[in-house]
Amino acid sequence: MTINLPTLRMLGEYLDTPVLVKLRGGVGIKGKLKTYDQHLNIVLSDAEEISEQGTRRLGLVLIRGDTVAVISPAA
């Protein structure tokens, strides 16, 4: 699966800013967007996992694009 060019350009506007990535299965990961690729693989720094059990610090993470459901600016 590859993502279309306008989507990738829009995501580029959020580099080095906090984003919330919702994964399939309902888990959310919040962190600073460092980089991404055409498959929507994402690297976040200072990441935190947000789930029903609470929040857990993760640090630097790589998220596989096929697990991503939604990406939005973090509040």
HELIX and SHEET records of a PDB file:
HELIX    1   1 LEU A    5  GLY A   12  1                                   8    
HELIX    2   2 GLY A   65  THR A   67  5                                   3    
SHEET    1   A 5 GLY A  54  ILE A  63  0                                        
SHEET    2   A 5 ILE A  42  SER A  51 -1                                        
SHEET    3   A 5 GLY A  28  TYR A  36 -1                                        
SHEET    4   A 5 PRO A  18  LEU A  23 -1                                        
SHEET    5   A 5 VAL A  68  PRO A  73 -1                                        
END                                                                             
